[in-house]
């Protein structure tokens, strides 16, 4: 059962490309966070870097800027801070998945119901709600050991208590997790530096004042910390880094939501109000850049006012710069967001059988801020000395406001035939301001006065869908839907005036699909073909010196592909799953800005869209059988493949990288029943070195973020 259309339906009766994973399914694959399950879903990709930094993409719609995939925790759309580069889509909040009812992945634009952040699709995490009738308790624990790395563990628990039967109930969740490390720093001889911790909790209060009304209040809190760098350099060795700097990372999320549903007979009225506060502190190794600038005769000349340095002047300039090492970008940031929505959805039992509809209004107000410093670290061990003394300081602040009205209507003029039309009107404004306070030639930064720019956008998003149920278990559909992201303004010192603002981008997704069940539901086959036409694509570019990233527009792109999902249950207890996703994603027009065209990073027609795998595939086999009258045995094997990806548009880009093209396999064996389970598992059986992101920049090459090496573990769960 899913609620993708804001009413209850099933995966097989919902006329869009959707995958739903139950909470039990997540548990049986050992998934605790986003990176643990996305490879099982075709055409869903996550590009990860430092801990807590994830970019979600669907069907190859992958670009810097506002998120292209809407990430919802229940009713709350969550995005990260915009940072110095207006790239809020790179910091997807990743809350723990314990006691989750299901995860829904909606592929294709969902703008009419879910707004501008859902131009490529929507990922919804649905929490378990309080049970009003019975006391429940459950827990799960796990210990792991990673080859060449450290141990890991988690403890998670849940309690559900009815306070007043059928009226008031509370559900409380808590968890504490330590993720193992496996990267070593050869400079300091430190091991497992990429370990991390993650702890938090969730409380949900359910209140039913009468039979027609349900009120739910949710509070979620999570804190994550990583003491050092999450990436490594192949040139130094497998899972090795020689970084002279420690690079800690910290995130903290507080999320509050109040939702009320009222059955009006002919329709259900839903109102929801959310507030979240998302803080992070990230660090970036500036040592390569400072070292390169310290050894640059051209930069020395700039420091001398444009006159070439003498040998003595250069020696003094060089010595002073190298004395600043190691150097780190230290960037505390936060985002505060308020979200409100009210919608009215028809009730099938009270409406004519040929009509369904949903209408609503939405309002969002979001403020975020980042302080960007460059500091010198302790030369003995590369640690940060607090309080910091900045070599460079600037800030960037962003204020966003969005208001929208939306609606969808479905008509059923003939038996089995449904025609749906949807509209959303949006009005959006974004103001970006900032100032750079310190000129420093060793970091390539210049002081710049306060500046501010405001961009606005308004318009319509449309959706058209027609589906026909050939038999009760076979449906075909065709759809055309529009996705949109607003434009904005860069705040980069010294950036050319014609690059300060960037334009909105939008796309049309044309799709045909099949939903089918065969042999008494023992075989389920779903598939879709799509063509995406992406106009004025927003993308990240770099300044000529490679130091600053900013947003610009890259012309037109086309993405064509398919996805197929197959589930078979040939025998009692045996479930087989297979899934395949393919995308051909490339530019069909040269990058549009003439100021960017002079650089080697310019996108040209025919270039593949960066960080987009051409092929994704997964398969699993699960078999359970009765061991005794009270215990079942379970054996499960999962495999996944992620195809080749390019890190930038152009192979001629000096910072070009390529990665991907790896397969993984996991295995699990155990005993279980409805109240308990005990499992032995191995993830990444073949110990594959799978790169999920590779980047190069000024002074460094092929910084690699990869999947966890072979990991053995023991998992136990119980419920009362």
N, C-alpha and C positions, 0 to 999 in steps of 0.2 A: 504494500500500500504506500502511495506517495501523495504529496500535496503540492506538486510542482505548479499546478494551475490555480492554487489557492482554494481548491476543493479536493476532497478525497477521491482518488482514482487508483488504478493499478498501473504498473509499468506497461503492461500489454494493451491497456485501453487508452493510454496517453499518446496523442499523435505528435510526438517529437522524439528525438534521439536522447534517451535518458537511461542512465544506469543507477541502480539503487543497491547499496551494500548495507545489510542489516548490522546491528550492533554485535550479534552473534557471529556474523561473517567476519567482521573486523577482528574480533577476539581470536577466531580460529586461524587468522593469518598473522597474529601477533602485532597488529597495527596499534600504535599509540598516538601517532601524529601523521601529518600529511605525507611525509616522505616514505611512510611505511606501506602505503596502499596505492599511490597514484599510478605506478607502473602496471597495475592490473587492469587499468581502464584505457582502452584505445583512444588515441588523440587527446588525452589529458597529459600534460607535461608540467614538471616543476623544475625550474632552474634555481639551484641553491648556491649560496656562497657562505658568508659568515653565519654563525648560528643565529637562527631566527630570521634570516633574510631569504625569503622564497618568492619567486615570481611564478604565478600560475598562468598557464595558457591552455587553450582548447583549439583544436583544429588549425594549429599553426599561426593563430592570431597572437603574435608575440611581439611586444614593442614596449619601449620605455614610456613613462608618463602615468596617467591615471590607469588604474587596473583595467584590463580587458575582460577579466572574469569576475563576476560578482561573488564575493565570499560572504555567506550568511551564517551566523550562529543563531538558530531559531529565526527570529524576526529581525535581527539586527545586521545590516550590511556593515562590514568592518574593513577598513583600509588603513595603511600605515602612514607615517609622516611623509610629506613631500620631499624633505631633505633639501640639500643645496641644488639638486638637479630637477626638482619637480617630478620625481620618480616614485610616487607613492605606491605604484603597483609592484615595486620590488621588495616590499616589506609586508608580505601577507601574514596576518596574525595566525599562529598555529597552536590552538588550544588542544589540551589532552582529550582523547576520544573515549575515555572510560565512561560507562553508563550512557552511551549514545544510542538512541533508538535506531537511527539509520543515517547514512550519507547519501544525498542525491546529487548526481552530476547531470546537469541539463546542457547538452551540447547544441550550439547554435545561438544566435542572438535572442535574449529574453527581455529586450528593452521595454516592451509595453507593460509588463507586469513588474519588472525588477529594476528598470532604470538604466542610466548611462554607464554604470560600471559593468554591465552585463552584455557588452557588445559581441563577445565571443561565446558566452554561456554563463552559467551560474553553478556554483558549488554550495550546497546547503547542508549544514550539520544540524541535525534535529536531536535535541536532548530528550531523554526519558522524562516524562512528567510524573508528578506525584500520583500515587494510587490512593484513592479515598477509602478503600475497603479493607486493606490488610497491611499488617506490619511486614516489611521486607528488609533483608540485609544481605549484602554480598561483598565479596572481596576478591582480590587477585594479587598474586605476588610472582615475581620472576627474578631469576639470577642468570647472568650470562658471563661468558668469557670470550674475548675476541682475540684471535690469533695475532701475535705480535703487538697486542695492546693490553688494556686493563679490563677489569671486571666491571659489570654494570648490574643494576637492579632496579626494580620498582615495587612499591606498595600502593595499593589503591583500594578504597572502600566506599560503600554506599549504605545508607540507612533511609528507609521510607517509613514514616509514622503517620497514621490517620489521627488527627487531633479530635475532630468531630466527624463521625461516620457520615459519608456522603456530602459533607460540607467543607471540611478543612483538613488539609494534609500537607506534610512537609517532606521533602526529599533532599538529602545532604550527601555530597560527594567530596572526597578528599584524596589527594594523591601526592606521591613523592617519588621522583625518578632520577637516577644517575645514569647518564649515557656514557659508554666507555670511550676512551681515547686510544688512538693508534698512530698518531703522528709524533715524530721525535725531532727536536731541534738540535742539530749537530754543533751549532755555535756554542751553546751552553751545556750540552750533554743532558738536557731535560727530555723526559719521555712522556708519551701519551698526553701531549699538551692540548689536544682538541677535545678532551672530556668536557662534559657539561652537566648541569643540574636543572631540574624543572619540577616545581612543586606548586600546588594551588588547590583550589576547591570551588565548589558550586553549591548554591542553595536555591531551591525552588519551592515556593509556597503556592499551593493551589487552593482557591476559595470558590465555592458554589453557593451564592446567597439564595438561589432558587434553581428550579430545574432547567431554566432557560438561559442562565448566565454562568459563565466561567471566567474567573479572574486569576491570572498567573503572574507572579512576580519572581524574577530570576536575578541572582547576583553571581557573577563569575569573577574569580581572581586567579591570576597565574604570574609566577615570577620565574625567569630563566636566566642562567648565568653560564658563561664560558670563560675560563681564565686566559685563553690564548687563541692563537690563530687556528682556523679550521682548514686551511689549505696547505699545499706542499708543492715542491718544485721537482719535477722529474730529473732535471739536470743534477740535483743534489743526491737523489736516490729515491727509491720507492717509499712513499710515506715519510719523506725527510724534508726539512726546511732548514735554511741557514739564516733565517731572519734574525737580525740583531735586536728586534723589538718584540716585546710582549704585546699581544693584541686582544685584550679582554672585550667581551660583549655582554650586554645586559638588556633584558626586556622586562616590562611589567605591564600587565593588562588588568584593568578594572572595567567590568561591563555590567550595566544595569538595564533591565528591561521590564516593562509592565505591559501586559496584554490583557484585553477584555474581549470576550465573545458574547453576543446576545442573539438568541434565536428569535427572529421576528415573524416566523411562520413562512412567509414568502421568500425570505432571505436571511442570511446571517450577517450581522454587523460586527466588524472587527476593528478595534482600535489598539494601536501599539505605540509606545513611547520608549526610546532607548537613549542611553548616554554611555559613552565609553571614554576612558582615558588610557591612552597607549603611550608608554614612555620607552625609549631605548637609548642606550649609549653604545655607539659603535666606534671602532678604532681602525685606522687604515695605516699601513706601513708607508711612511714618507721617506724612509731612509734611502731607497734607490733614487728618488727624485732629488733629494737634497745632495746626495753624493754626486749625481750627474751635473747638477747646477754648480756645485763647488769646483768641479773639474772643467767647467765650460769657460773658455776665454771670451766667448761672446757675452756671456752673462756677467763676467768680470767687467767688461767694457761698459755694459749698461749701468753697473754699480758705480762706475767712474764718470757717469754722465755722458756716455757715448764715445769716450776716448779709449783707444786700445790700451790695455794694461802693459806696463813694463814687466820684466821678469820678476822683479822684487814685489811689485804690486800684486801680480798674480799669485805669487807664493804666499803673501799675507792673506789675500782673499781666500785662497784655497784652504789654508790652515784654519782660518776662522770658521769656514763652512764645515769642514770635517770634524771640528770640535763640537759641533751641534749634534753629532750622531750618537746613538740612534734617534731618529725623529719619527713622530707618530701624529697622524691626524686624529684628534680627539673630538668626537661629535655627539654631544647630548642632544636629544630631540624628543618632542612630544606632539601628540595630536589629541585634541578634545573634540568630540563630535556629538551632536544631538540629532536624532532621527525620529520623525513622527509620521505615522501613516494611519489612515482610516479607509476602510473599504467595505463594500456591500456585495455579497456573492449570493446568487439565487440558490434556493433550495429545490432540488429536483422533485421532491415529493409534493411541493406546493405549486409548481409551475407547470405550464403545458409541456408535454413530452418533447416538443420540437424546439424548445428555447432554453438556453442557459446564458447567464451574463455575470460579469464582474465589473464594478466601477470603483474608483478610489482616488484619493489625493495623497500627496507625499510632500514632506518638507525636510530639508537637511541643512544644518549649519555646522561647518567644520573649521576649526582653527588649528594651525600647526606652526611649529617653530623649531629651528635648529641653530645651535651655536657651533660654528666650525673653527676649531683651533688647530694649530700645529705646535707641538711641544717637543722638547728634548726629554728623552727617557734616561733612566739610570744606566750608565755605560757598563756597569758590572754585570747586571743580569737582564737588562732591557725592560725593567719594570717602570710603571708610571709613578711619578712622585706627586703626591697631592699635598697642598693645593697646587694646581698647575700654573706655570708661567708661560703664557703663549708667545711664540715667535710670530704667529699670525692669528688674527681673530677677525671673523666676519659672522654675521647672522643673516638668516633668510626667514621671513615670516610669510605665511600664506593664509588667506581667509577665503573660504568658499561658501557659497549659498546656492541651494537648488530647490526649486518648487516645481511640482508636476501634478498633472491630473491624468488619469488613465482609465481605459475601459476595454473589455473584450466581450464580444457577443458571438454565440454559437447558434446556428440555425440548423434544423434537421428536416429539410423539405421532403425527403424520401426515406423509406426504411434503409438503414445502414449508411446513409450519406449525411455528413456533417460539414458545414461551411462556417469558418470562424474568421472574424475580422477584429483587429485590435488597433488602438491608437493611444499614444501618449504624447502630451504636450509638455515640454520642459522649458524652464527659464533658469538660466545658470549664470552666475558671475563668480569671478576669481580675481583676487587682488594679491599681488606678490610684491613684497618690499624687502629691503635689506641694505646693509652698509658694510664696507670693508675698512678696517681701521689701521692696518699696519702694512707697510711696504717691506717686503723681504725678498731679496734677490736670490737667496738660497732655496726658496720655495716657489719662485716665479710669480709671486702674488704682489698686487699693487693696492695701495689704499684707494678707496673710491667713496664718493659722498653718498648719502642716503638717496635711494631711488625707489620709485613705486610705479607699478603699472597694473591696470585693471582690464580684464577681458570679459566679454559677455557673450552669451549665445542663447538663442531660443529657437524652437522649431518643433517638428513632429516626428515621431517614430511610428512606423506602420508595420503591421503583421497581417499576413493572409495565409490561411490554411484550409485545405480541403482534404477530408479523409473518407474513405469508403470501406465499410466492413463487408468483405466478400462472403465470409462465413462468420459464425460466432467467434472463431479463433484465428481468423486471418484478416488483417487490415492493411491497406495501402494508404499513403498520404503524400501530399505535396505541399510545400510551404515556401513563402517568400517573406523574409523578415529583415528589418533594418536595425543596425547597431550604431552607436554614436559615442564619441568621447569629446568633451569640451577642449578648447584651446587654453592657452595660458601665456605666461611671460617668464623668461629666464632672468635670473639675477646673478650674472657672472661679471666680475670686474673686467673692464676692457673689451667686452663682447661688442662686435659690430652692431650698430643701431638696427640694421635690417634683420638681425637674428634675435633681438630681444623678445619679440612676440612670435608665437607659433600658432598655427591655425587648428580648428577642430578637425578631427577625422571621422569618417563614417564608413560603413560597409553595408552591402546587401548580401544576404545568404539565401541561395536558392537550393532547395533540397527535395528529394523524393526518398521515401522510406517504406519499409515493410515491417510489420509486427505479426508474428505467426507462432502458433502452437500446434503441435502435431502429435499423433499417437497417444491421445488422451493426456496431453501435456507432458509426456515423457521427453519430448524434444521441443525446444524453444529456439527459434531463429529470428533474429532481428537484424536489420541492416539499413544503411542510408548512404546515398550519394549526394555530394554537395559541391556547389560552386560559389565561392566568396569573391566579390568584387570590392576591393578596399580602396577608398579614395582619400588622397591627401594624407597618407599614412604618417603618423607621428613616429619619430625614431630618435635614438640617441646619437649625437655626433660629438666629436672632440675638437677642442681648439687646436691650432696648428702645432703647439708645443706638446700636445698630448696630455696636458695637466688637468684641464677642466672638461667635464662632460656637460652637454646642454641638449635641449630638445629642439628639433626642427622637423620639417615635413619632407617626406621622401617620395612624393608622387603617388603613383597608383600601383597596387599589387593585386595579384590573383592567386587564390588558393583553391585547388580542386582536390577532391579526395573521397574517401569512403571509410565506413566503419561497419564491422560485422560482429555480432555477439551471438554465441551459440551455447546452449545449455542442454545436456542430455542426461537422462536418468534411466539407463538401460536395465539396471537391476536394483532391487531393494537395497538401499544404503549406499549405492554408488552414484556419485554426481561428477560429471565431466563438464568443464567449462573451457571455451576457447574464444579468443577475441582478437581482432585485427583492426588496425587503423593505418591509413595511408594518406599522406598529404604531399602535394606538389605545390610548394609555396614560393613565389618569386615576384620580383618587381616586374612590372610591365611598362614602366616609365622611369627615366632617369630622375635622380634626386632633384627636387625642384629649386632649391635655393642656390643662386649663383655664387654666394659667398662660401658655400660648402663645396661647390664643384671644383674648387682649386686644390682640394686636399685629396690624398690617396684613399681616404675612407669613403669617398663618394659612391653612393649606390647607383648602379647602372641597370638598365632594362635587362632582365634575364638573371640577375643576381638572386640567389636564394635568400629568403628571409632568415636572419640570424637566429640561432638558438632554437631551431625548430627541427625535430627529428622527422625524417622522411617516412619512417616506418616504426610502428609500435605494435607489439603483439604480446599476448599473455595466454597461459593455459594452466589449468589446475585439474587435479583428480583427487577426490575425497571419498573414502570408503569407511563406513561404520557398520559394525555388526555386534550382535549380542555375545558377550563373553560369559556372563552369568545372568541370573534373573534380575540383577540390580545394576550391572555394569555393562557398558558398551565399549568396544575397542574403536579406535579412530586412527587412520593413516591418511595423511594429506601431503601432496606434492604440488608446489606452485613454481611456475617458470615465467619469465618475462624477458622481452627483448626491446631495447631502445636503439633506434637507428642513428645514422650519421647526422651530425649537426655542424654548421659553420658558426664561428663566433662573431664574424663581421660580414658585411655585404661583399667586400672586395678582397680577393686574394692578394692584391697589391697593397692593401692596408698594412702599414708596418706593425700594427698590433693584431693582425689576423691570427685566429686560432681555429682549429677544428677538433672535434671530440665526439663522444658517443660511440655507437656501434658496439654494444656489449650485451651479453645475456646473463641472467642470473637464475638460480634455482634455490628454492627453500623446501625443507622437508620437516614433517611433524608427525609424531606417533604418541598415542596416549590412551588413557581410559577415562570414561566420563559417564555421567548421567545428568538428570535435570538439576541436581543439587551440587555437583562437584565435578572437577576435571583435573587430571594430572598429565602433563605433556612434556616430552623431551623433543627438542627441535634443533635444527641447524639452518641458519640463514646464510645465503651466499655459499652454497655447497662447494662450488668450484673455485672459490677465493678469487673472483674476478675483480680486476681493478677497473671499475666503471666510473668514468668521469662524467659528472653531472653539470659541470661548468668549468671552463678554462678561460682565463683572461690574461692579457698582456697590456702593459702600459709603459709610461715613461720611466725607464730604468729597471724594469723587470719583465720577465718572459715566462709564459705558460704557468701561471699560478693556477693550481689544479684543486678542485673540490670533487671528492669521489665518494662512492657508496662505502658502507662499512665492510671490512674484510670478513672472512669466514668467522661466524659467531655461533657458538654452542650455548644452549640454555635449557633451563628447567622452569616450567610455568605451572602454577596451580591456581585454581579458582574454586570458590564455593558460593552458594546462595542459600538463604533460609526463607 
